[in-house]
Amino acid sequence: MKKLLALFIALSFLVVGCGQEETNLEQQEGIIVDIKEHPDGRNQILVVPNILDEDISNKKLDELIKLAQEKGGAYYSFEIGKYEELEVGAHVIVYWNGLQLDSNPPQRGLEKVDIISK
């Protein structure tokens, strides 16, 4: 009986620990304004919060980067082929582990993405 109780307690800690992993992720909602393909096998999307589709139409890359800097946008890096459904103009929620490179806009690793609309 003690072994069963100990096993139950151990499994409870494991389940709680695994369940909290996703809740420890930071998130940002916004629109994808740029997608970069890099030769090192990684892609990046530039996500900018609090904008409308009209805010990005007919803008050059340097204007989009400036908009991202002003609005708190960030680049999110992921493996090529992992999120092929992502496209410029998509409204997304991106998740990352809280770590980032201190560039402007910052660069973060993409852990998960939810597409709200395309």
Biopython code that builds the backbone (N, CA, C, O; Angstrom):
import numpy as np
from Bio.PDB.StructureBuilder import StructureBuilder

atoms = [
    (1, "MET", "N", (0.819, -1.186, 0.000)),
    (1, "MET", "CA", (0.000, 0.000, 0.000)),
    (1, "MET", "C", (0.872, 1.262, 0.000)),
    (1, "MET", "O", (0.549, 2.240, -0.676)),
    (2, "LYS", "N", (1.982, 1.240, 0.763)),
    (2, "LYS", "CA", (2.881, 2.394, 0.812)),
    (2, "LYS", "C", (3.528, 2.626, -0.547)),
    (2, "LYS", "O", (3.712, 3.769, -0.966)),
    (3, "LYS", "N", (3.877, 1.531, -1.241)),
    (3, "LYS", "CA", (4.486, 1.662, -2.565)),
    (3, "LYS", "C", (3.503, 2.289, -3.552)),
    (3, "LYS", "O", (3.883, 3.120, -4.376)),
    (4, "LEU", "N", (2.253, 1.889, -3.461)),
    (4, "LEU", "CA", (1.221, 2.436, -4.330)),
    (4, "LEU", "C", (1.011, 3.928, -4.057)),
    (4, "LEU", "O", (0.869, 4.719, -4.989)),
    (5, "LEU", "N", (0.993, 4.297, -2.808)),
    (5, "LEU", "CA", (0.847, 5.699, -2.429)),
    (5, "LEU", "C", (2.053, 6.517, -2.908)),
    (5, "LEU", "O", (1.889, 7.620, -3.429)),
    (6, "ALA", "N", (3.245, 5.984, -2.733)),
    (6, "ALA", "CA", (4.458, 6.672, -3.187)),
    (6, "ALA", "C", (4.447, 6.842, -4.708)),
    (6, "ALA", "O", (4.832, 7.896, -5.214)),
    (7, "LEU", "N", (4.010, 5.820, -5.434)),
    (7, "LEU", "CA", (3.917, 5.890, -6.891)),
    (7, "LEU", "C", (2.898, 6.954, -7.301)),
    (7, "LEU", "O", (3.146, 7.727, -8.227)),
    (8, "PHE", "N", (1.771, 6.994, -6.627)),
    (8, "PHE", "CA", (0.742, 7.982, -6.918)),
    (8, "PHE", "C", (1.263, 9.399, -6.704)),
    (8, "PHE", "O", (1.020, 10.278, -7.530)),
    (9, "ILE", "N", (1.968, 9.626, -5.617)),
    (9, "ILE", "CA", (2.526, 10.948, -5.316)),
    (9, "ILE", "C", (3.555, 11.339, -6.370)),
    (9, "ILE", "O", (3.561, 12.475, -6.844)),
    (10, "ALA", "N", (4.423, 10.404, -6.736)),
    (10, "ALA", "CA", (5.442, 10.681, -7.752)),
    (10, "ALA", "C", (4.797, 11.030, -9.087)),
    (10, "ALA", "O", (5.226, 11.969, -9.757)),
    (11, "LEU", "N", (3.774, 10.283, -9.476)),
    (11, "LEU", "CA", (3.079, 10.563, -10.732)),
    (11, "LEU", "C", (2.365, 11.920, -10.672)),
    (11, "LEU", "O", (2.310, 12.635, -11.673)),
    (12, "SER", "N", (1.832, 12.268, -9.526)),
    (12, "SER", "CA", (1.160, 13.565, -9.362)),
    (12, "SER", "C", (2.138, 14.712, -9.611)),
    (12, "SER", "O", (1.805, 15.677, -10.300)),
    (13, "PHE", "N", (3.348, 14.605, -9.049)),
    (13, "PHE", "CA", (4.352, 15.641, -9.275)),
    (13, "PHE", "C", (4.749, 15.709, -10.746)),
    (13, "PHE", "O", (4.945, 16.796, -11.290)),
    (14, "LEU", "N", (4.866, 14.562, -11.382)),
    (14, "LEU", "CA", (5.236, 14.510, -12.788)),
    (14, "LEU", "C", (4.167, 15.166, -13.651)),
    (14, "LEU", "O", (4.489, 15.959, -14.536)),
    (15, "VAL", "N", (2.912, 14.849, -13.408)),
    (15, "VAL", "CA", (1.812, 15.423, -14.180)),
    (15, "VAL", "C", (1.726, 16.926, -13.961)),
    (15, "VAL", "O", (1.560, 17.678, -14.922)),
    (16, "VAL", "N", (1.835, 17.371, -12.734)),
    (16, "VAL", "CA", (1.785, 18.801, -12.436)),
    (16, "VAL", "C", (2.955, 19.511, -13.094)),
    (16, "VAL", "O", (2.778, 20.582, -13.676)),
    (17, "GLY", "N", (4.138, 18.940, -13.012)),
    (17, "GLY", "CA", (5.315, 19.546, -13.623)),
    (17, "GLY", "C", (5.192, 19.654, -15.127)),
    (17, "GLY", "O", (5.554, 20.682, -15.699)),
    (18, "CYS", "N", (4.692, 18.619, -15.783)),
    (18, "CYS", "CA", (4.522, 18.646, -17.235)),
    (18, "CYS", "C", (3.422, 19.619, -17.625)),
    (18, "CYS", "O", (3.538, 20.307, -18.639)),
    (19, "GLY", "N", (2.384, 19.686, -16.856)),
    (19, "GLY", "CA", (1.284, 20.583, -17.155)),
    (19, "GLY", "C", (1.669, 22.041, -17.027)),
    (19, "GLY", "O", (1.095, 22.888, -17.712)),
    (20, "GLN", "N", (2.623, 22.359, -16.171)),
    (20, "GLN", "CA", (3.026, 23.742, -15.977)),
    (20, "GLN", "C", (3.997, 24.221, -17.040)),
    (20, "GLN", "O", (4.199, 25.425, -17.200)),
    (21, "GLU", "N", (4.591, 23.300, -17.760)),
    (21, "GLU", "CA", (5.581, 23.695, -18.746)),
    (21, "GLU", "C", (4.987, 24.658, -19.767)),
    (21, "GLU", "O", (5.604, 25.674, -20.088)),
    (22, "GLU", "N", (3.801, 24.353, -20.280)),
    (22, "GLU", "CA", (3.195, 25.213, -21.272)),
    (22, "GLU", "C", (2.712, 26.523, -20.661)),
    (22, "GLU", "O", (2.745, 27.556, -21.330)),
    (23, "THR", "N", (2.270, 26.505, -19.423)),
    (23, "THR", "CA", (1.799, 27.741, -18.804)),
    (23, "THR", "C", (2.961, 28.678, -18.488)),
    (23, "THR", "O", (2.737, 29.867, -18.260)),
    (24, "ASN", "N", (4.187, 28.178, -18.468)),
    (24, "ASN", "CA", (5.351, 29.033, -18.238)),
    (24, "ASN", "C", (5.785, 29.760, -19.500)),
    (24, "ASN", "O", (6.695, 30.588, -19.447)),
    (25, "LEU", "N", (5.162, 29.475, -20.626)),
    (25, "LEU", "CA", (5.522, 30.133, -21.868)),
    (25, "LEU", "C", (4.940, 31.545, -21.910)),
    (25, "LEU", "O", (3.817, 31.791, -21.469)),
    (26, "GLU", "N", (5.732, 32.453, -22.448)),
    (26, "GLU", "CA", (5.252, 33.811, -22.702)),
    (26, "GLU", "C", (4.465, 33.762, -24.014)),
    (26, "GLU", "O", (4.637, 32.841, -24.811)),
    (27, "GLN", "N", (3.607, 34.752, -24.232)),
    (27, "GLN", "CA", (2.864, 34.784, -25.482)),
    (27, "GLN", "C", (2.711, 36.207, -25.988)),
    (27, "GLN", "O", (2.762, 37.170, -25.224)),
    (28, "GLN", "N", (2.522, 36.312, -27.304)),
    (28, "GLN", "CA", (2.274, 37.601, -27.935)),
    (28, "GLN", "C", (1.290, 37.372, -29.074)),
    (28, "GLN", "O", (1.442, 36.435, -29.858)),
    (29, "GLU", "N", (0.294, 38.223, -29.160)),
    (29, "GLU", "CA", (-0.681, 38.164, -30.243)),
    (29, "GLU", "C", (-0.382, 39.293, -31.206)),
    (29, "GLU", "O", (-0.082, 40.410, -30.786)),
    (30, "GLY", "N", (-0.462, 39.009, -32.488)),
    (30, "GLY", "CA", (-0.197, 40.042, -33.473)),
    (30, "GLY", "C", (-0.349, 39.528, -34.884)),
    (30, "GLY", "O", (-0.903, 38.454, -35.118)),
    (31, "ILE", "N", (0.151, 40.313, -35.821)),
    (31, "ILE", "CA", (0.083, 39.988, -37.240)),
    (31, "ILE", "C", (1.494, 39.726, -37.754)),
    (31, "ILE", "O", (2.431, 40.453, -37.424)),
    (32, "ILE", "N", (1.635, 38.681, -38.563)),
    (32, "ILE", "CA", (2.921, 38.396, -39.210)),
    (32, "ILE", "C", (3.115, 39.429, -40.310)),
    (32, "ILE", "O", (2.294, 39.532, -41.222)),
    (33, "VAL", "N", (4.212, 40.203, -40.226)),
    (33, "VAL", "CA", (4.478, 41.239, -41.226)),
    (33, "VAL", "C", (5.637, 40.875, -42.148)),
    (33, "VAL", "O", (5.825, 41.518, -43.180)),
    (34, "ASP", "N", (6.420, 39.848, -41.789)),
    (34, "ASP", "CA", (7.539, 39.429, -42.628)),
    (34, "ASP", "C", (7.919, 37.993, -42.286)),
    (34, "ASP", "O", (7.799, 37.559, -41.141)),
    (35, "ILE", "N", (8.379, 37.269, -43.296)),
    (35, "ILE", "CA", (8.909, 35.914, -43.103)),
    (35, "ILE", "C", (10.270, 35.863, -43.780)),
    (35, "ILE", "O", (10.399, 36.198, -44.958)),
    (36, "LYS", "N", (11.289, 35.442, -43.027)),
    (36, "LYS", "CA", (12.649, 35.318, -43.549)),
    (36, "LYS", "C", (13.064, 33.858, -43.571)),
    (36, "LYS", "O", (12.819, 33.124, -42.613)),
    (37, "GLU", "N", (13.688, 33.436, -44.654)),
    (37, "GLU", "CA", (14.287, 32.107, -44.731)),
    (37, "GLU", "C", (15.798, 32.285, -44.657)),
    (37, "GLU", "O", (16.377, 33.071, -45.407)),
    (38, "HIS", "N", (16.423, 31.558, -43.760)),
    (38, "HIS", "CA", (17.870, 31.649, -43.576)),
    (38, "HIS", "C", (18.529, 30.365, -44.082)),
    (38, "HIS", "O", (17.930, 29.292, -44.007)),
    (39, "PRO", "N", (19.748, 30.464, -44.593)),
    (39, "PRO", "CA", (20.439, 29.273, -45.108)),
    (39, "PRO", "C", (20.839, 28.266, -44.028)),
    (39, "PRO", "O", (21.245, 27.151, -44.356)),
    (40, "ASP", "N", (20.734, 28.629, -42.758)),
    (40, "ASP", "CA", (21.135, 27.729, -41.672)),
    (40, "ASP", "C", (20.025, 26.746, -41.279)),
    (40, "ASP", "O", (20.163, 26.028, -40.289)),
    (41, "GLY", "N", (18.925, 26.706, -42.045)),
    (41, "GLY", "CA", (17.859, 25.763, -41.745)),
    (41, "GLY", "C", (16.783, 26.307, -40.832)),
    (41, "GLY", "O", (15.954, 25.551, -40.324)),
    (42, "ARG", "N", (16.787, 27.613, -40.619)),
    (42, "ARG", "CA", (15.788, 28.237, -39.737)),
    (42, "ARG", "C", (15.065, 29.339, -40.496)),
    (42, "ARG", "O", (15.622, 29.965, -41.399)),
    (43, "ASN", "N", (13.834, 29.559, -40.119)),
    (43, "ASN", "CA", (13.035, 30.673, -40.612)),
    (43, "ASN", "C", (12.747, 31.613, -39.458)),
    (43, "ASN", "O", (12.876, 31.241, -38.292)),
    (44, "GLN", "N", (12.358, 32.826, -39.789)),
    (44, "GLN", "CA", (11.912, 33.782, -38.782)),
    (44, "GLN", "C", (10.652, 34.474, -39.284)),
    (44, "GLN", "O", (10.522, 34.793, -40.466)),
    (45, "ILE", "N", (9.725, 34.698, -38.347)),
    (45, "ILE", "CA", (8.577, 35.541, -38.650)),
    (45, "ILE", "C", (8.690, 36.780, -37.777)),
    (45, "ILE", "O", (9.133, 36.707, -36.631)),
    (46, "LEU", "N", (8.289, 37.904, -38.324)),
    (46, "LEU", "CA", (8.241, 39.151, -37.568)),
    (46, "LEU", "C", (6.783, 39.398, -37.227)),
    (46, "LEU", "O", (5.957, 39.610, -38.115)),
    (47, "VAL", "N", (6.467, 39.371, -35.934)),
    (47, "VAL", "CA", (5.096, 39.539, -35.447)),
    (47, "VAL", "C", (4.991, 40.895, -34.746)),
    (47, "VAL", "O", (5.808, 41.246, -33.895)),
    (48, "VAL", "N", (3.952, 41.645, -35.137)),
    (48, "VAL", "CA", (3.729, 42.965, -34.550)),
    (48, "VAL", "C", (2.333, 42.992, -33.926)),
    (48, "VAL", "O", (1.346, 42.694, -34.599)),
    (49, "PRO", "N", (2.248, 43.349, -32.635)),
    (49, "PRO", "CA", (0.947, 43.423, -31.975)),
    (49, "PRO", "C", (0.245, 44.765, -32.244)),
    (49, "PRO", "O", (0.868, 45.741, -32.662)),
    (50, "ASN", "N", (-1.039, 44.778, -31.995)),
    (50, "ASN", "CA", (-1.839, 46.016, -32.013)),
    (50, "ASN", "C", (-1.775, 46.784, -33.326)),
    (50, "ASN", "O", (-1.647, 48.008, -33.333)),
    (51, "ILE", "N", (-1.864, 46.055, -34.441)),
    (51, "ILE", "CA", (-1.925, 46.711, -35.745)),
    (51, "ILE", "C", (-3.047, 46.072, -36.555)),
    (51, "ILE", "O", (-3.582, 45.023, -36.195)),
    (52, "LEU", "N", (-3.383, 46.726, -37.648)),
    (52, "LEU", "CA", (-4.383, 46.230, -38.579)),
    (52, "LEU", "C", (-3.701, 45.854, -39.884)),
    (52, "LEU", "O", (-2.560, 46.247, -40.129)),
    (53, "ASP", "N", (-4.395, 45.097, -40.719)),
    (53, "ASP", "CA", (-3.840, 44.722, -42.022)),
    (53, "ASP", "C", (-3.448, 45.959, -42.833)),
    (53, "ASP", "O", (-2.449, 45.950, -43.552)),
    (54, "GLU", "N", (-4.246, 47.021, -42.710)),
    (54, "GLU", "CA", (-3.967, 48.254, -43.454)),
    (54, "GLU", "C", (-2.634, 48.875, -43.041)),
    (54, "GLU", "O", (-2.001, 49.575, -43.831)),
    (55, "ASP", "N", (-2.210, 48.617, -41.806)),
    (55, "ASP", "CA", (-0.958, 49.186, -41.299)),
    (55, "ASP", "C", (0.274, 48.613, -41.987)),
    (55, "ASP", "O", (1.342, 49.223, -41.949)),
    (56, "ILE", "N", (0.136, 47.449, -42.615)),
    (56, "ILE", "CA", (1.310, 46.803, -43.219)),
    (56, "ILE", "C", (1.277, 46.797, -44.740)),
    (56, "ILE", "O", (2.279, 46.466, -45.373)),
    (57, "SER", "N", (0.146, 47.155, -45.340)),
    (57, "SER", "CA", (0.064, 47.098, -46.799)),
    (57, "SER", "C", (0.943, 48.175, -47.425)),
    (57, "SER", "O", (1.010, 49.309, -46.950)),
    (58, "ASN", "N", (1.614, 47.783, -48.505)),
    (58, "ASN", "CA", (2.480, 48.683, -49.281)),
    (58, "ASN", "C", (3.635, 49.272, -48.481)),
    (58, "ASN", "O", (4.091, 50.377, -48.774)),
    (59, "LYS", "N", (4.113, 48.545, -47.471)),
    (59, "LYS", "CA", (5.256, 49.006, -46.684)),
    (59, "LYS", "C", (6.496, 48.185, -47.050)),
    (59, "LYS", "O", (6.408, 46.986, -47.315)),
    (60, "LYS", "N", (7.647, 48.852, -47.059)),
    (60, "LYS", "CA", (8.918, 48.177, -47.297)),
    (60, "LYS", "C", (9.385, 47.541, -45.989)),
    (60, "LYS", "O", (8.875, 47.861, -44.915)),
    (61, "LEU", "N", (10.357, 46.637, -46.092)),
    (61, "LEU", "CA", (10.846, 45.911, -44.926)),
    (61, "LEU", "C", (11.358, 46.856, -43.839)),
    (61, "LEU", "O", (11.065, 46.645, -42.662)),
    (62, "ASP", "N", (12.104, 47.876, -44.201)),
    (62, "ASP", "CA", (12.622, 48.790, -43.174)),
    (62, "ASP", "C", (11.489, 49.525, -42.451)),
    (62, "ASP", "O", (11.618, 49.833, -41.266)),
    (63, "GLU", "N", (10.384, 49.809, -43.143)),
    (63, "GLU", "CA", (9.229, 50.437, -42.503)),
    (63, "GLU", "C", (8.526, 49.459, -41.551)),
    (63, "GLU", "O", (8.044, 49.852, -40.488)),
    (64, "LEU", "N", (8.474, 48.181, -41.949)),
    (64, "LEU", "CA", (7.866, 47.159, -41.096)),
    (64, "LEU", "C", (8.693, 46.929, -39.834)),
    (64, "LEU", "O", (8.144, 46.739, -38.749)),
    (65, "ILE", "N", (10.015, 46.948, -39.983)),
    (65, "ILE", "CA", (10.891, 46.795, -38.815)),
    (65, "ILE", "C", (10.715, 47.979, -37.865)),
    (65, "ILE", "O", (10.656, 47.790, -36.650)),
    (66, "LYS", "N", (10.630, 49.186, -38.399)),
    (66, "LYS", "CA", (10.408, 50.374, -37.568)),
    (66, "LYS", "C", (9.062, 50.271, -36.845)),
    (66, "LYS", "O", (8.960, 50.625, -35.670)),
    (67, "LEU", "N", (8.031, 49.786, -37.545)),
    (67, "LEU", "CA", (6.717, 49.587, -36.923)),
    (67, "LEU", "C", (6.817, 48.566, -35.785)),
    (67, "LEU", "O", (6.227, 48.754, -34.721)),
    (68, "ALA", "N", (7.566, 47.488, -36.017)),
    (68, "ALA", "CA", (7.765, 46.466, -34.980)),
    (68, "ALA", "C", (8.480, 47.051, -33.765)),
    (68, "ALA", "O", (8.126, 46.741, -32.627)),
    (69, "GLN", "N", (9.473, 47.886, -33.999)),
    (69, "GLN", "CA", (10.200, 48.523, -32.894)),
    (69, "GLN", "C", (9.282, 49.432, -32.085)),
    (69, "GLN", "O", (9.367, 49.470, -30.858)),
    (70, "GLU", "N", (8.417, 50.156, -32.759)),
    (70, "GLU", "CA", (7.508, 51.084, -32.081)),
    (70, "GLU", "C", (6.401, 50.365, -31.310)),
    (70, "GLU", "O", (5.968, 50.836, -30.258)),
    (71, "LYS", "N", (5.945, 49.230, -31.830)),
    (71, "LYS", "CA", (4.781, 48.538, -31.268)),
    (71, "LYS", "C", (5.134, 47.344, -30.386)),
    (71, "LYS", "O", (4.234, 46.671, -29.883)),
    (72, "GLY", "N", (6.413, 47.067, -30.189)),
    (72, "GLY", "CA", (6.811, 45.942, -29.343)),
    (72, "GLY", "C", (6.777, 44.608, -30.060)),
    (72, "GLY", "O", (6.537, 43.573, -29.438)),
    (73, "GLY", "N", (7.015, 44.621, -31.358)),
    (73, "GLY", "CA", (7.059, 43.382, -32.140)),
    (73, "GLY", "C", (8.356, 42.633, -31.915)),
    (73, "GLY", "O", (9.284, 43.144, -31.288)),
    (74, "ALA", "N", (8.412, 41.396, -32.442)),
    (74, "ALA", "CA", (9.614, 40.569, -32.272)),
    (74, "ALA", "C", (9.722, 39.573, -33.418)),
    (74, "ALA", "O", (8.734, 39.219, -34.060)),
    (75, "TYR", "N", (10.957, 39.134, -33.653)),
    (75, "TYR", "CA", (11.211, 38.023, -34.573)),
    (75, "TYR", "C", (11.109, 36.723, -33.793)),
    (75, "TYR", "O", (11.571, 36.639, -32.654)),
    (76, "TYR", "N", (10.501, 35.701, -34.409)),
    (76, "TYR", "CA", (10.383, 34.371, -33.812)),
    (76, "TYR", "C", (11.009, 33.370, -34.772)),
    (76, "TYR", "O", (10.625, 33.292, -35.939)),
    (77, "SER", "N", (11.967, 32.610, -34.277)),
    (77, "SER", "CA", (12.744, 31.677, -35.081)),
    (77, "SER", "C", (12.220, 30.253, -34.925)),
    (77, "SER", "O", (11.842, 29.836, -33.830)),
    (78, "PHE", "N", (12.201, 29.503, -36.047)),
    (78, "PHE", "CA", (11.758, 28.112, -36.027)),
    (78, "PHE", "C", (12.405, 27.358, -37.178)),
    (78, "PHE", "O", (12.931, 27.964, -38.112)),
    (79, "GLU", "N", (12.364, 26.038, -37.106)),
    (79, "GLU", "CA", (12.967, 25.191, -38.129)),
    (79, "GLU", "C", (12.192, 25.272, -39.428)),
    (79, "GLU", "O", (10.961, 25.306, -39.422)),
    (80, "ILE", "N", (12.914, 25.302, -40.550)),
    (80, "ILE", "CA", (12.273, 25.301, -41.865)),
    (80, "ILE", "C", (11.411, 24.057, -41.994)),
    (80, "ILE", "O", (11.840, 22.959, -41.642)),
    (81, "GLY", "N", (10.214, 24.225, -42.491)),
    (81, "GLY", "CA", (9.288, 23.113, -42.695)),
    (81, "GLY", "C", (8.373, 22.848, -41.515)),
    (81, "GLY", "O", (7.429, 22.068, -41.640)),
    (82, "LYS", "N", (8.624, 23.475, -40.372)),
    (82, "LYS", "CA", (7.823, 23.183, -39.180)),
    (82, "LYS", "C", (6.464, 23.871, -39.226)),
    (82, "LYS", "O", (5.456, 23.262, -38.867)),
    (83, "TYR", "N", (6.419, 25.110, -39.655)),
    (83, "TYR", "CA", (5.162, 25.875, -39.697)),
    (83, "TYR", "C", (4.938, 26.418, -41.105)),
    (83, "TYR", "O", (4.948, 27.631, -41.314)),
    (84, "GLU", "N", (4.739, 25.531, -42.058)),
    (84, "GLU", "CA", (4.604, 25.948, -43.452)),
    (84, "GLU", "C", (3.323, 26.725, -43.722)),
    (84, "GLU", "O", (3.220, 27.407, -44.742)),
    (85, "GLU", "N", (2.342, 26.633, -42.822)),
    (85, "GLU", "CA", (1.062, 27.318, -43.030)),
    (85, "GLU", "C", (1.113, 28.801, -42.675)),
    (85, "GLU", "O", (0.143, 29.521, -42.910)),
    (86, "LEU", "N", (2.223, 29.267, -42.117)),
    (86, "LEU", "CA", (2.336, 30.675, -41.735)),
    (86, "LEU", "C", (2.528, 31.539, -42.968)),
    (86, "LEU", "O", (3.271, 31.187, -43.884)),
    (87, "GLU", "N", (1.841, 32.682, -42.976)),
    (87, "GLU", "CA", (1.971, 33.596, -44.098)),
    (87, "GLU", "C", (1.848, 35.037, -43.616)),
    (87, "GLU", "O", (1.262, 35.312, -42.568)),
    (88, "VAL", "N", (2.410, 35.944, -44.398)),
    (88, "VAL", "CA", (2.328, 37.364, -44.075)),
    (88, "VAL", "C", (0.857, 37.764, -44.040)),
    (88, "VAL", "O", (0.080, 37.389, -44.918)),
    (89, "GLY", "N", (0.486, 38.526, -43.020)),
    (89, "GLY", "CA", (-0.887, 38.979, -42.856)),
    (89, "GLY", "C", (-1.713, 38.114, -41.926)),
    (89, "GLY", "O", (-2.827, 38.489, -41.560)),
    (90, "ALA", "N", (-1.178, 36.947, -41.531)),
    (90, "ALA", "CA", (-1.916, 36.061, -40.627)),
    (90, "ALA", "C", (-1.930, 36.652, -39.218)),
    (90, "ALA", "O", (-0.932, 37.192, -38.743)),
    (91, "HIS", "N", (-3.068, 36.538, -38.575)),
    (91, "HIS", "CA", (-3.227, 36.966, -37.178)),
    (91, "HIS", "C", (-2.907, 35.745, -36.321)),
    (91, "HIS", "O", (-3.567, 34.714, -36.452)),
    (92, "VAL", "N", (-1.902, 35.844, -35.443)),
    (92, "VAL", "CA", (-1.406, 34.692, -34.692)),
    (92, "VAL", "C", (-1.203, 35.015, -33.217)),
    (92, "VAL", "O", (-1.119, 36.175, -32.814)),
    (93, "ILE", "N", (-1.130, 33.954, -32.434)),
    (93, "ILE", "CA", (-0.618, 34.038, -31.064)),
    (93, "ILE", "C", (0.626, 33.167, -31.052)),
    (93, "ILE", "O", (0.555, 31.975, -31.351)),
    (94, "VAL", "N", (1.764, 33.754, -30.709)),
    (94, "VAL", "CA", (3.025, 33.022, -30.659)),
    (94, "VAL", "C", (3.439, 32.825, -29.211)),
    (94, "VAL", "O", (3.160, 33.665, -28.356)),
    (95, "TYR", "N", (4.103, 31.712, -28.942)),
    (95, "TYR", "CA", (4.546, 31.371, -27.592)),
    (95, "TYR", "C", (6.050, 31.132, -27.626)),
    (95, "TYR", "O", (6.569, 30.511, -28.554)),
    (96, "TRP", "N", (6.751, 31.637, -26.592)),
    (96, "TRP", "CA", (8.183, 31.407, -26.471)),
    (96, "TRP", "C", (8.516, 31.232, -25.004)),
    (96, "TRP", "O", (7.691, 31.509, -24.133)),
    (97, "ASN", "N", (9.727, 30.771, -24.733)),
    (97, "ASN", "CA", (10.115, 30.390, -23.370)),
    (97, "ASN", "C", (10.576, 31.553, -22.495)),
    (97, "ASN", "O", (11.038, 31.326, -21.377)),
    (98, "GLY", "N", (10.464, 32.776, -22.968)),
    (98, "GLY", "CA", (10.843, 33.941, -22.169)),
    (98, "GLY", "C", (12.246, 34.445, -22.437)),
    (98, "GLY", "O", (12.597, 35.550, -22.024)),
    (99, "LEU", "N", (13.057, 33.646, -23.127)),
    (99, "LEU", "CA", (14.422, 34.069, -23.453)),
    (99, "LEU", "C", (14.417, 34.803, -24.789)),
    (99, "LEU", "O", (13.638, 34.474, -25.684)),
    (100, "GLN", "N", (15.291, 35.801, -24.915)),
    (100, "GLN", "CA", (15.362, 36.518, -26.178)),
    (100, "GLN", "C", (16.736, 37.142, -26.353)),
    (100, "GLN", "O", (17.449, 37.394, -25.382)),
    (101, "LEU", "N", (17.095, 37.388, -27.610)),
    (101, "LEU", "CA", (18.302, 38.140, -27.921)),
    (101, "LEU", "C", (17.938, 39.616, -27.873)),
    (101, "LEU", "O", (16.879, 40.016, -28.357)),
    (102, "ASP", "N", (18.801, 40.411, -27.297)),
    (102, "ASP", "CA", (18.504, 41.827, -27.103)),
    (102, "ASP", "C", (18.830, 42.659, -28.336)),
    (102, "ASP", "O", (19.653, 43.573, -28.289)),
    (103, "SER", "N", (18.180, 42.330, -29.421)),
    (103, "SER", "CA", (18.256, 43.161, -30.618)),
    (103, "SER", "C", (16.983, 43.995, -30.650)),
    (103, "SER", "O", (16.134, 43.860, -29.769)),
    (104, "ASN", "N", (16.842, 44.838, -31.635)),
    (104, "ASN", "CA", (15.631, 45.650, -31.729)),
    (104, "ASN", "C", (15.112, 45.580, -33.153)),
    (104, "ASN", "O", (15.682, 46.221, -34.035)),
    (105, "PRO", "N", (14.050, 44.825, -33.412)),
    (105, "PRO", "CA", (13.202, 44.068, -32.488)),
    (105, "PRO", "C", (13.926, 42.840, -31.933)),
    (105, "PRO", "O", (14.855, 42.324, -32.553)),
    (106, "PRO", "N", (13.490, 42.378, -30.758)),
    (106, "PRO", "CA", (14.131, 41.214, -30.147)),
    (106, "PRO", "C", (13.920, 39.951, -30.981)),
    (106, "PRO", "O", (13.005, 39.877, -31.800)),
    (107, "GLN", "N", (14.784, 38.962, -30.757)),
    (107, "GLN", "CA", (14.678, 37.675, -31.436)),
    (107, "GLN", "C", (14.406, 36.602, -30.397)),
    (107, "GLN", "O", (15.105, 36.505, -29.388)),
    (108, "ARG", "N", (13.387, 35.801, -30.652)),
    (108, "ARG", "CA", (12.952, 34.765, -29.719)),
    (108, "ARG", "C", (12.792, 33.446, -30.461)),
    (108, "ARG", "O", (12.600, 33.424, -31.677)),
    (109, "GLY", "N", (12.873, 32.344, -29.716)),
    (109, "GLY", "CA", (12.617, 31.026, -30.285)),
    (109, "GLY", "C", (11.137, 30.704, -30.203)),
    (109, "GLY", "O", (10.534, 30.836, -29.137)),
    (110, "LEU", "N", (10.551, 30.291, -31.294)),
    (110, "LEU", "CA", (9.128, 29.968, -31.345)),
    (110, "LEU", "C", (8.891, 28.567, -30.805)),
    (110, "LEU", "O", (9.416, 27.594, -31.346)),
    (111, "GLU", "N", (8.109, 28.460, -29.747)),
    (111, "GLU", "CA", (7.777, 27.176, -29.146)),
    (111, "GLU", "C", (6.465, 26.612, -29.703)),
    (111, "GLU", "O", (6.312, 25.402, -29.869)),
    (112, "LYS", "N", (5.519, 27.522, -29.986)),
    (112, "LYS", "CA", (4.185, 27.117, -30.429)),
    (112, "LYS", "C", (3.533, 28.322, -31.087)),
    (112, "LYS", "O", (3.850, 29.465, -30.756)),
    (113, "VAL", "N", (2.618, 28.067, -32.022)),
    (113, "VAL", "CA", (1.877, 29.160, -32.643)),
    (113, "VAL", "C", (0.432, 28.720, -32.854)),
    (113, "VAL", "O", (0.165, 27.591, -33.264)),
    (114, "ASP", "N", (-0.489, 29.629, -32.567)),
    (114, "ASP", "CA", (-1.906, 29.430, -32.860)),
    (114, "ASP", "C", (-2.279, 30.441, -33.932)),
    (114, "ASP", "O", (-2.049, 31.640, -33.770)),
    (115, "ILE", "N", (-2.860, 29.951, -35.039)),
    (115, "ILE", "CA", (-3.285, 30.846, -36.108)),
    (115, "ILE", "C", (-4.742, 31.232, -35.821)),
    (115, "ILE", "O", (-5.624, 30.375, -35.769)),
    (116, "ILE", "N", (-4.974, 32.531, -35.637)),
    (116, "ILE", "CA", (-6.318, 33.044, -35.384)),
    (116, "ILE", "C", (-7.068, 33.197, -36.700)),
    (116, "ILE", "O", (-8.212, 32.759, -36.821)),
    (117, "SER", "N", (-6.427, 33.816, -37.680)),
    (117, "SER", "CA", (-7.011, 33.960, -39.010)),
    (117, "SER", "C", (-5.907, 34.207, -40.019)),
    (117, "SER", "O", (-4.820, 34.672, -39.676)),
    (118, "LYS", "N", (-6.201, 33.889, -41.264)),
    (118, "LYS", "CA", (-5.229, 34.110, -42.352)),
    (118, "LYS", "C", (-5.670, 35.258, -43.223)),
    (118, "LYS", "O", (-4.987, 35.598, -44.189)),
]
sb = StructureBuilder()
sb.init_structure("model")
sb.init_model(0)
sb.init_chain("A")
sb.init_seg("    ")
for serial, (resi, resn, name, xyz) in enumerate(atoms, 1):
    if name == "N":
        sb.init_residue(resn, " ", resi, " ")
    sb.init_atom(name, np.array(xyz, "f"), 0.0, 1.0, " ", f" {name:<3s}", serial, name[0])
structure = sb.get_structure()
